[in-house]
Amino acid sequence: MSDSAPAIELEDVRKSFGQRRVLDGVSLSVGAAETVALIGPSGCGKTTALKLVNRLLDADAGTVRVLGRDVRGEDPVALRRRLGYVIQEGGLFPHWTVRQNVETVAKLVGWDPERRRRRAEELLEMVNLAPAEFGPRRPRQLSGGQRQRVAVGRAIVRHPQVFLFDEPLSNLDAKLRVQMRVELKRLHERLETTAIYVTHDQVEAMTLGSRVVVMRDGWVQQVGDPMEIYTRPQNRFVAGFIGHPPMNLLPGAIRSDPAPSVSFGEGVGFRITKAARDRMGDIREGGRFVLGFRPEHARLRKDGADRERSVRLDLIEPMGSEVWLEVVWGDRGLRVKVPADFDGTVGQEFELEIDESRLHFFDPGGGGRIA
């Protein structure tokens, strides 16, 4: 395989279980030393795609290549031995010590005891587990984060060129997830290996993936670097799925008299600049669209006089470094992020201001991006 060739390729891959289509023409290319994060709701097909790579499942149609070779022409066991695979539960043998769990892969391929011992100690050090302290312990004597570190160490015994991670942090508490996320990112930078990382956690996807793949119902919705996915979602699903809280999405119509404006119902709307109107392209007077904006791209004014922008504060959620608000605009609820020193009370009225340079417009039918 040349240095420029993809390490992993899925080409028009399809997979069904009975009458249910789980993957429907998925194509994806993962470059050498790249980490690609797959994210989407439960049942979207992300774990199935991962299992096709190491032949825990076989595709019904299409091609899967790993390191330049079609996996259908490979022995599944031999293929898996060339890949590092870490699953949600870690997959450790409970009756073996930590050292034995790490050494097991090396033992299967015939390494001598001394070489296995040295490699196990090296890997335990790499995942921040002192060999003398943790090597003799059994998995039940470890925390969840420590067990996952052992699983990662075992996966890299034979210097795999490809790592597959299937929601490895989902069973950990919030603090441990943050710690392990940092450690995985540092480990990847050190090893410079290719990885596919399946997760339902947006923070993991955005921080660990050099590219993010958003999936839904067996289809790839968008592929891009994390900030591209966040700042320029290609459809309403991606806009509403990525972001916490998610993007506000409002069905509306364009008005031109007396000035360019958008309306979201009787007495609810705001004027827009000519630049924002031009971005909406061919949408004509009365034309429908879905407007989107992130909660951090809006703010509330106490002294506003524009009644069409008037919102009522309905919920306050202090988050420490910022405050999340829910406001009611007409008959719709919106989310707004404001600084931690926000001064307001439930029931109070404000004028809503939205950064027009950060507006998104989507097709109300198919949901594709207009501007």
C-alpha positions in Angstrom: 0.0 0.0 0.0 1.4 3.4 -1.0 1.7 6.2 1.6 -1.0 8.1 -0.2 -3.5 5.2 -0.5 -6.4 5.1 2.0 -5.9 2.8 5.0 -9.6 2.0 5.1 -12.2 2.2 2.3 -15.9 1.5 2.2 -17.3 1.7 -1.3 -21.1 1.7 -1.8 -21.5 -0.7 1.1 -24.9 -2.2 1.9 -26.0 -4.4 4.8 -29.4 -5.6 5.9 -30.7 -7.7 8.8 -33.8 -9.3 7.5 -36.1 -6.6 6.0 -34.2 -3.8 7.8 -31.6 -2.0 5.7 -28.9 -0.9 8.2 -26.3 0.5 5.7 -27.6 1.8 2.4 -24.8 2.7 0.0 -22.2 4.0 2.4 -18.9 5.1 1.0 -16.0 6.4 3.1 -12.2 6.7 2.8 -9.9 7.0 5.9 -6.4 8.1 5.3 -3.2 6.8 6.9 -2.7 8.1 10.4 -6.2 9.7 10.3 -8.8 9.4 13.0 -12.4 9.4 11.7 -15.3 9.6 14.2 -18.6 8.0 13.3 -21.5 9.6 15.1 -25.3 9.3 14.9 -28.4 8.2 16.8 -28.8 4.6 17.9 -29.5 2.3 15.0 -27.9 4.6 12.4 -25.4 1.9 11.3 -22.1 3.2 12.7 -21.2 0.0 14.7 -22.3 -2.2 11.8 -19.9 -0.2 9.5 -17.1 -0.8 12.1 -17.8 -4.6 12.2 -17.6 -4.8 8.4 -14.0 -3.6 8.6 -12.8 -6.4 10.8 -15.2 -9.0 9.4 -17.3 -9.6 12.4 -20.0 -9.0 9.7 -19.8 -9.3 6.0 -21.4 -6.7 3.6 -24.3 -7.8 1.4 -22.9 -5.6 -1.4 -20.1 -3.1 -2.0 -16.4 -3.4 -1.1 -14.5 -3.0 2.1 -10.7 -2.6 1.9 -8.2 -2.5 4.7 -4.6 -1.5 4.0 -5.3 -1.8 0.3 -6.8 -5.4 0.4 -10.4 -6.5 0.0 -11.4 -8.0 3.3 -13.5 -10.7 1.6 -10.3 -12.2 0.4 -8.8 -12.4 3.9 -9.1 -14.9 6.6 -11.2 -13.2 9.3 -9.0 -14.3 12.2 -5.8 -13.2 10.4 -7.3 -9.9 9.6 -8.4 -9.2 13.2 -4.9 -9.9 14.4 -3.6 -7.0 12.3 -6.2 -4.6 13.8 -6.5 -3.1 17.2 -10.1 -3.4 18.4 -11.4 -1.8 21.6 -15.1 -2.3 22.6 -17.4 -0.7 25.1 -16.9 -3.3 27.8 -13.2 -3.7 27.3 -13.4 -7.4 26.8 -10.9 -8.4 29.4 -10.7 -11.9 30.8 -11.9 -11.6 34.4 -9.9 -14.6 35.8 -6.6 -13.3 34.4 -4.3 -10.6 35.8 -3.8 -7.4 34.0 -0.4 -8.6 32.8 -1.9 -11.8 31.4 -4.6 -9.9 29.6 -2.1 -7.7 27.9 0.3 -10.6 27.1 -2.4 -12.9 25.6 -2.2 -11.5 22.1 1.6 -11.8 22.0 1.3 -15.3 23.3 -1.1 -16.3 20.5 1.4 -15.2 17.9 4.3 -17.2 19.5 6.4 -14.5 21.3 8.7 -16.0 23.9 7.9 -15.2 27.6 10.6 -12.6 28.1 9.6 -10.7 25.0 5.9 -10.8 26.1 6.9 -9.5 29.6 8.9 -6.6 28.3 6.1 -5.6 25.8 3.4 -5.8 28.5 5.4 -3.5 30.8 6.1 -1.1 28.0 2.4 -0.9 27.1 1.2 -0.6 30.7 3.6 2.4 31.1 2.2 3.9 27.9 -1.4 3.8 29.2 -0.3 5.2 32.6 -0.6 2.0 34.6 2.5 1.2 36.6 3.4 -2.5 35.8 4.5 -3.3 39.3 1.3 -2.0 40.9 -1.3 -2.9 38.3 0.2 -5.9 36.5 -0.8 -8.4 39.2 -4.3 -7.1 39.7 -7.4 -8.7 38.2 -10.0 -6.6 36.2 -12.5 -6.5 39.1 -9.8 -4.7 41.1 -9.6 -1.8 38.6 -11.8 1.2 38.0 -13.7 1.5 34.7 -11.1 3.9 33.3 -8.3 1.6 34.3 -10.0 -1.4 32.6 -10.3 0.5 29.4 -6.7 1.5 29.5 -5.7 -2.2 29.8 -8.0 -2.9 26.8 -6.2 -0.2 24.8 -2.8 -1.5 25.8 -3.7 -5.0 24.8 -5.0 -3.7 21.4 -1.6 -2.2 20.5 0.6 -5.2 21.5 1.6 -6.0 17.9 1.8 -2.4 16.6 -1.4 -2.5 14.6 -1.7 0.0 11.7 -5.4 0.4 12.2 -7.4 0.9 15.4 -11.2 0.3 15.7 -12.9 1.9 18.7 -16.6 0.9 19.4 -17.9 3.4 22.0 -15.0 2.6 24.4 -15.9 5.3 26.9 -19.6 5.1 27.1 -19.7 3.1 30.4 -17.5 5.6 32.2 -18.6 8.4 34.4 -18.2 12.0 33.1 -14.9 12.7 34.8 -13.3 9.5 33.6 -14.6 10.1 30.1 -12.8 13.4 30.0 -9.6 11.9 31.3 -9.6 8.9 28.9 -10.5 11.2 26.0 -7.4 13.2 26.6 -5.3 10.1 27.0 -6.6 8.5 23.7 -5.8 11.7 21.8 -2.3 11.8 23.1 -1.8 8.1 22.4 -3.0 8.5 18.8 -0.6 11.5 18.3 2.2 9.3 19.6 1.4 6.2 17.6 0.3 7.9 14.4 -2.0 5.1 13.4 -5.3 5.1 11.5 -8.4 4.9 13.6 -12.2 4.7 13.3 -13.9 5.8 16.4 -17.6 5.0 16.9 -19.4 7.1 19.5 -22.8 8.6 20.4 -21.0 11.4 22.3 -20.6 14.7 20.3 -17.7 15.9 22.4 -15.7 12.7 21.8 -16.4 12.9 18.0 -15.5 16.6 17.8 -12.3 16.3 19.9 -10.9 12.9 18.7 -11.8 12.9 15.1 -9.7 14.7 12.5 -12.9 14.2 10.4 -16.4 13.5 11.6 -19.0 11.3 9.8 -22.6 12.0 10.7 -24.9 9.1 10.0 -28.7 8.5 10.0 -30.7 5.5 9.0 -27.9 3.8 7.2 -26.9 6.9 5.2 -23.9 9.3 5.5 -25.4 12.7 6.1 -22.1 14.7 6.1 -18.4 14.2 6.3 -16.1 17.0 7.3 -13.7 18.4 9.9 -15.3 19.1 13.2 -15.6 22.8 12.8 -17.0 22.5 9.3 -19.7 20.1 10.6 -20.6 22.6 13.4 -20.4 25.8 11.4 -21.8 24.7 8.1 -24.2 21.7 8.5 -25.4 20.4 5.1 -28.9 19.6 6.2 -31.4 20.1 9.0 -30.6 16.7 10.6 -27.0 17.6 11.0 -27.8 21.1 12.2 -30.2 19.7 14.9 -28.1 16.7 15.9 -24.7 18.4 16.3 -24.4 21.0 19.1 -25.4 21.1 22.7 -28.0 22.6 23.0 -28.8 21.9 19.3 -29.4 24.6 16.7 -32.7 26.4 16.8 -34.7 25.6 13.7 -37.7 27.8 12.8 -40.0 27.3 9.7 -40.6 30.7 8.2 -41.3 32.8 5.1 -39.6 35.7 3.4 -41.3 39.2 3.2 -40.1 42.2 1.2 -42.5 44.9 2.1 -41.7 47.4 3.5 -38.2 45.9 3.9 -36.6 42.5 3.6 -37.6 40.4 6.6 -38.4 36.9 7.8 -41.7 35.9 9.4 -42.4 33.0 11.7 -46.1 33.6 12.3 -48.4 36.5 13.2 -46.3 39.2 14.8 -43.2 37.2 15.0 -40.1 37.9 12.9 -37.4 40.4 12.2 -35.8 42.5 9.4 -32.7 41.2 7.7 -29.9 42.9 5.9 -29.6 42.9 2.1 -26.5 40.6 2.5 -28.6 38.1 4.4 -31.4 38.4 1.8 -29.0 37.8 -1.0 -27.7 34.6 0.6 -31.2 33.2 0.4 -30.9 33.0 -3.4 -34.0 32.3 -5.3 -36.5 32.2 -2.4 -39.3 34.6 -3.5 -41.8 36.7 -1.6 -43.7 34.4 0.6 -41.3 31.5 -0.1 -40.9 29.0 2.7 -37.6 28.0 4.4 -36.3 26.8 7.7 -34.0 29.3 9.5 -31.4 28.0 11.9 -29.1 29.7 14.4 -26.9 28.4 17.3 -27.9 29.3 20.9 -24.6 31.2 21.3 -25.4 33.4 18.3 -28.3 35.1 20.0 -28.6 37.5 22.9 -31.3 39.1 24.9 -31.9 42.9 25.4 -33.9 44.3 28.2 -34.6 47.7 26.6 -35.8 46.5 23.2 -38.8 48.1 21.6 -39.3 45.7 18.6 -42.4 43.7 19.5 -41.9 41.2 16.7 -38.6 40.2 18.4 -40.2 40.0 21.9 -39.5 36.8 23.8 -40.5 35.6 27.2 -38.0 33.9 29.5 -39.3 30.5 30.4 -36.4 28.5 31.9 -32.9 29.3 33.4 -30.2 26.6 33.6 -26.9 27.8 35.2 -24.0 25.7 33.8 -21.2 27.3 35.7 -19.2 29.1 33.0 -22.4 30.1 31.1 -26.2 30.0 31.5 -28.6 28.2 29.2 -32.0 29.8 28.7 -35.2 28.7 27.1 -37.4 31.5 25.8 -40.8 31.5 24.1 -41.1 33.4 20.8 -44.7 33.4 19.6 -45.6 29.7 20.1 -42.1 28.3 19.7 -39.4 27.6 22.3 -35.8 28.6 21.6 -32.5 28.0 23.4 -30.1 30.8 24.1 -26.6 30.7 25.7 -25.6 33.8 27.7 -22.7 34.7 30.0 -22.6 33.4 33.6 -23.5 36.9 34.9 -26.9 37.0 33.2 -29.5 38.9 35.1 -33.1 37.9 34.5 -36.1 36.1 35.9 -38.6 33.6 34.6 -41.5 35.4 33.0 -39.5 38.5 32.1 -39.7 39.8 28.5 -36.7 40.6 26.3 -35.9 41.6 22.8 -34.2 38.8 20.9 -31.1 39.7 18.8 -29.6 37.2 16.4 -26.2 37.5 14.7 -27.3 37.7 11.0 -23.8 36.6 9.8 -24.4 33.2 11.5 -27.9 32.4 10.1 -28.5 29.1 8.3 -31.3 28.5 5.7 -32.6 25.0 4.9 -35.1 23.6 2.4 -38.4 22.9 4.3 -39.0 19.8 2.1 -35.8 17.8 1.7 -34.0 19.6 4.5 -30.9 20.4 2.4 -28.9 23.6 3.0 -29.9 26.7 1.0 -27.4 29.1 2.5 
